[in-house]
Amino acid sequence: MELNSLEQELHTARALVMADLVAGDVAEAQMVSMVEDAVTHRRWWVEQWPEGASFVTGLVAQDVQDALLEDHGRWPLCPVCTGEEPHALDVEPELGPDPHWVCTKATVSVAPVGRLAKVLGR
């Protein structure tokens, strides 16, 4: 895969994860830095394994989710299980193309990564 294609995948991943952060009202400066850190890390990763370029969006989403857990708490919260204790959505597949946010408790796909705004009504 050429460098321009790799950069396009990284830019797409950044945009999709940022869209979900905005939809969840957590797109603060610190969160944007977390996205940039995740993209930088995954740039190295995809340079080592170009065949994994289609996995970058899901990996960046997971990286940001992990970073937010330490500093902000669980994100994104599940909009499906509203009457239960709040829990985060997971990215599936963990390593694969076309990543989605899923609720593992209700076993439903909630939204593709980058499309939480529709589900959250934003």
SULJO-V717854 format. One line per field, one symbol per residue. phi: phi as a letter, one per 40 degrees, with the letter a starting at -180 (. if undefined). Layout:
phi: ???
This chain:
phi: .cdcccccccccddccccccccccfbccdccccccccccccccddcccbdccdcccdcccdcccdcccdcbbhcaccccccccbcdaccbcbccaacfcbcbccccfbccacdgbcdcccgb
